[in-house]
Amino acid sequence: MNLEEEIRDGYKVSADMKKLWSVQMEILDEIDRVCKKHNITYYADGGTLLGAVRHKGFIPWDDDLDVQMYRDDLEKFCNVAKDELKPPFFLQTWETEEGFYPWLFKVRKSDTACFTEWEIENNPGGNRGIFVDIFPAYNVPDGKLAFAMQTGKLKRLKFLFECYQTDRALSLYGARKTSKRRLAQAIWKVCKIFTSSDKICRKFIKTATKVGPETKRLGYVTVFPGNKRFIWDREWFNGTVDLPFEDRTIPAQTGYEKRLEQDFGDWRTPMQIKSMHSTLHYSCDVPYEEFLKTLKNQAN
């Protein structure tokens, strides 16, 4: 991958950003290796899919790389990753790292650094290497009532886990206190009498996976409970096609154009938007522990 600064669609991509992209591609190559070895299907997701179709690579103003796995493939990936992923690569899930949420999965490179201010405020103490997000797609109930019941339960469990996460950030890491966080902490101090973070995570995953395998739709019921923008027709995922991406290819679902239209509307017209990650701190050369210490010393 060319690491020199360049202009894409009138937007200047710095050499530093190109270096970040190259590490993300290195992580993607590792994911791809494991998936091919164990016959696991994955797809380009979100802005990565849009970039593959429209730019044949990263969107010039994008700063991350996202893939998607169906629930069965993701479960298989997590099982084999225990043996397949060697340091510095690390699979970050609620089972491999205390305090990590159960609705998203990441593969990180531990000898680098990449995190947002939101992460440090809400979940201090975890692995903060450069990452690739893995979004889990689950079956969506066909019936409106079943969908509403699943959504309601997932939202309640997600709220409880966020209260636990807030209490952990305040109690163990001295995170900044606000009235909203104090309230969440108080709620968790009561709830933890009757439950635990592990129990919440297990119920959360069980609620998402209990729907049968042949529903008409699938979607991000855990990441965005109830959000119909992230629910798609199953027929769009009936096959896989390889799309050009930088100096290689990346797999996409055969119905990727319908997916892009639902996700982004007029996706063919480039529109520069603000990153969803807020302020991003990263280093491709310094491990996250050392990088965090340097930032803390500079702040003091």
Backbone hydrogen bonds, N-H to C=O, Kabsch-Sander energy under -0.5 kcal/mol:
donor,donor_aa,acceptor,acceptor_aa,energy
6,E,13,V,-1.9
8,R,6,E,-0.6
8,R,11,Y,-3.0
11,Y,8,R,-2.2
13,V,6,E,-3.3
13,V,11,Y,-0.6
14,S,12,K,-0.6
18,K,14,S,-2.1
19,K,15,A,-1.8
20,L,16,D,-2.0
21,W,17,M,-2.7
22,S,18,K,-2.0
23,V,19,K,-1.6
24,Q,20,L,-2.2
25,M,21,W,-2.5
26,E,22,S,-1.7
27,I,23,V,-2.1
28,L,24,Q,-2.5
29,D,25,M,-2.5
30,E,26,E,-1.4
31,I,27,I,-2.3
32,D,28,L,-3.1
33,R,29,D,-2.2
34,V,30,E,-2.1
35,C,31,I,-2.5
36,K,32,D,-2.6
37,K,33,R,-2.1
38,H,34,V,-1.7
39,N,36,K,-0.7
40,I,35,C,-2.8
43,Y,68,Q,-2.3
44,A,251,P,-2.7
45,D,66,D,-2.1
48,T,45,D,-1.7
49,L,45,D,-0.8
50,L,46,G,-2.2
51,G,47,G,-2.6
52,A,48,T,-2.2
53,V,49,L,-2.1
54,R,50,L,-2.8
55,H,51,G,-2.3
56,K,51,G,-1.0
57,G,51,G,-1.7
62,D,59,I,-2.5
67,V,133,D,-2.4
68,Q,43,Y,-2.7
69,M,135,F,-2.2
71,R,137,A,-1.9
74,L,70,Y,-2.7
75,E,71,R,-2.3
76,K,72,D,-1.9
77,F,73,D,-2.6
78,C,74,L,-2.7
79,N,75,E,-1.7
80,V,76,K,-2.4
81,A,77,F,-2.3
82,K,78,C,-0.7
82,K,79,N,-0.5
83,D,80,V,-1.3
84,E,80,V,-2.4
85,L,81,A,-1.8
86,K,84,E,-0.7
89,F,86,K,-2.2
90,F,108,R,-2.3
92,Q,90,F,-0.7
92,Q,106,K,-3.4
93,T,91,L,-0.7
97,E,93,T,-1.5
100,F,97,E,-1.7
104,L,101,Y,-0.6
105,F,134,I,-1.6
106,K,92,Q,-1.8
107,V,132,V,-2.0
108,R,90,F,-3.0
108,R,106,K,-0.5
109,K,130,I,-2.3
110,S,88,P,-3.5
110,S,108,R,-0.6
112,T,109,K,-1.4
113,A,283,S,-2.6
114,C,128,R,-3.3
115,F,281,H,-2.5
117,E,279,T,-1.0
120,I,116,T,-1.6
121,E,117,E,-2.0
122,N,118,W,-2.4
123,N,119,E,-3.1
126,G,123,N,-0.8
130,I,109,K,-0.7
132,V,107,V,-1.8
133,D,65,L,-1.7
134,I,105,F,-3.5
135,F,67,V,-2.9
135,F,133,D,-0.5
137,A,69,M,-2.6
138,Y,219,G,-2.7
140,V,217,R,-2.2
147,F,143,G,-2.2
148,A,144,K,-2.4
149,M,145,L,-2.5
150,Q,146,A,-2.4
151,T,147,F,-2.7
152,G,148,A,-2.5
153,K,149,M,-2.1
154,L,150,Q,-2.5
155,K,151,T,-2.4
156,R,152,G,-2.0
157,L,153,K,-2.4
158,K,154,L,-2.5
159,F,155,K,-2.2
160,L,156,R,-2.1
161,F,157,L,-2.4
162,E,158,K,-2.2
163,C,159,F,-1.8
164,Y,160,L,-2.1
165,Q,161,F,-2.8
166,T,162,E,-2.1
167,D,163,C,-2.3
168,R,164,Y,-2.3
169,A,165,Q,-2.2
170,L,166,T,-2.3
171,S,167,D,-3.0
172,L,168,R,-2.3
173,Y,168,R,-0.7
173,Y,169,A,-0.8
174,G,170,L,-0.7
175,A,169,A,-2.0
182,R,178,T,-2.6
183,L,179,S,-1.9
184,A,180,K,-2.1
185,Q,181,R,-2.5
186,A,182,R,-2.2
187,I,183,L,-2.3
188,W,184,A,-2.1
189,K,185,Q,-2.1
190,V,186,A,-1.1
191,C,187,I,-2.5
192,K,188,W,-2.8
193,I,190,V,-1.3
194,F,191,C,-1.7
195,T,191,C,-1.4
200,I,196,S,-2.1
201,C,197,S,-2.4
202,R,198,D,-2.5
203,K,199,K,-2.4
204,F,200,I,-2.4
205,I,201,C,-2.5
206,K,202,R,-2.4
207,T,203,K,-2.5
208,A,204,F,-1.6
209,T,205,I,-1.9
210,K,206,K,-1.3
215,T,212,G,-0.6
217,R,140,V,-0.6
218,L,232,W,-2.1
219,G,138,Y,-2.4
220,Y,230,F,-2.2
221,V,219,G,-1.5
224,F,220,Y,-2.1
227,N,224,F,-2.0
228,K,226,G,-0.9
230,F,227,N,-1.4
231,I,228,K,-1.4
232,W,218,L,-3.2
234,R,216,K,-2.9
236,W,233,D,-1.4
237,F,234,R,-2.3
238,N,235,E,-1.2
241,V,252,A,-2.9
243,L,250,I,-2.7
245,F,248,R,-3.3
246,E,56,K,-2.4
248,R,245,F,-2.0
250,I,243,L,-2.5
252,A,241,V,-2.5
254,T,239,G,-1.7
255,G,236,W,-2.5
256,Y,253,Q,-1.3
259,R,255,G,-2.0
260,L,256,Y,-2.6
261,E,257,E,-2.2
262,Q,258,K,-2.1
263,D,259,R,-2.4
264,F,260,L,-3.1
265,G,260,L,-0.5
265,G,261,E,-1.6
266,D,264,F,-0.5
267,W,265,G,-2.2
269,T,266,D,-0.9
278,S,275,S,-1.0
280,L,278,S,-0.5
281,H,115,F,-3.1
281,H,279,T,-0.5
283,S,113,A,-2.6
288,Y,110,S,-0.7
288,Y,112,T,-1.5
291,F,287,P,-2.5
292,L,288,Y,-2.7
293,K,289,E,-1.7
294,T,290,E,-2.0
295,L,291,F,-2.1
296,K,292,L,-2.4
297,N,293,K,-2.5
298,Q,294,T,-2.2
299,A,295,L,-1.9
300,N,296,K,-1.5
